[in-house]
Amino acid sequence: MTEETNWRGRTLLFGALLGALAGLGAAYVLVRRAEERGEPPQLGAGEGVRLGMGVLGLLRLISGFGDEQ
């Protein structure tokens, strides 16, 4: 395995693990809030759009990290 392939694989694995942990944390918060209210979680279309825009904004922020010098 070349050095270039090695860092790419590690970066992808780290990103996948970080994303899975973030998703798990978000689901845990959602479940806790639903349990406190005593009703199942409900995400409407507007909330889904806001969530999607937030994720896109986060990805845009992350993609710009390497550009600053």
C-alpha positions as a printed NumPy array, in Angstrom:
array([[  0.   ,   0.   ,   0.   ],
       [  1.482,   3.345,  -1.009],
       [  1.702,   6.317,   1.321],
       [ -0.883,   8.237,  -0.752],
       [ -3.421,   5.438,  -0.528],
       [ -2.755,   5.006,   3.183],
       [ -3.657,   8.584,   4.169],
       [ -6.714,   8.554,   1.929],
       [ -8.042,   5.4  ,   3.533],
       [ -7.399,   6.691,   7.05 ],
       [ -9.088,  10.001,   6.243],
       [-12.158,   8.278,   4.796],
       [-12.379,   5.91 ,   7.753],
       [-12.041,   8.776,  10.237],
       [-14.74 ,  10.763,   8.408],
       [-17.088,   7.779,   8.337],
       [-16.625,   7.116,  12.055],
       [-17.053,  10.781,  12.933],
       [-20.213,  10.998,  10.823],
       [-21.645,   7.858,  12.404],
       [-20.966,   9.189,  15.898],
       [-22.535,  12.542,  15.049],
       [-25.613,  10.813,  13.622],
       [-25.903,   8.582,  16.661],
       [-25.653,  11.593,  18.952],
       [-28.322,  13.474,  17.006],
       [-30.66 ,  10.466,  17.109],
       [-30.08 ,  10.105,  20.86 ],
       [-31.02 ,  13.759,  21.457],
       [-34.11 ,  13.366,  19.276],
       [-35.222,  10.239,  21.162],
       [-34.658,  11.883,  24.553],
       [-36.716,  14.916,  23.597],
       [-39.498,  12.679,  22.327],
       [-39.476,  10.657,  25.566],
       [-39.659,  13.846,  27.647],
       [-42.698,  14.959,  25.665],
       [-44.261,  11.501,  25.789],
       [-44.802,  11.261,  22.046],
       [-42.85 ,   9.816,  19.108],
       [-40.518,  12.188,  17.255],
       [-42.088,  14.024,  14.365],
       [-40.058,  15.776,  11.713],
       [-42.036,  17.855,   9.269],
       [-41.026,  18.886,   5.775],
       [-39.813,  22.296,   6.927],
       [-37.658,  20.776,   9.637],
       [-36.231,  18.294,   7.135],
       [-35.304,  21.113,   4.752],
       [-33.668,  23.09 ,   7.588],
       [-31.75 ,  20.003,   8.671],
       [-30.578,  19.345,   5.119],
       [-29.46 ,  22.953,   4.674],
       [-27.573,  22.764,   7.952],
       [-25.759,  19.624,   6.835],
       [-24.88 ,  21.236,   3.5  ],
       [-23.572,  24.308,   5.315],
       [-21.439,  22.119,   7.567],
       [-20.031,  20.239,   4.561],
       [-19.264,  23.537,   2.856],
       [-17.444,  24.745,   5.97 ],
       [-15.436,  21.529,   6.215],
       [-14.511,  21.613,   2.516],
       [-13.045,  25.102,   2.951],
       [-10.572,  24.133,   5.694],
       [ -7.734,  23.316,   3.325],
       [ -8.157,  26.498,   1.256],
       [ -7.001,  28.994,   3.902],
       [ -3.302,  29.814,   3.828]])
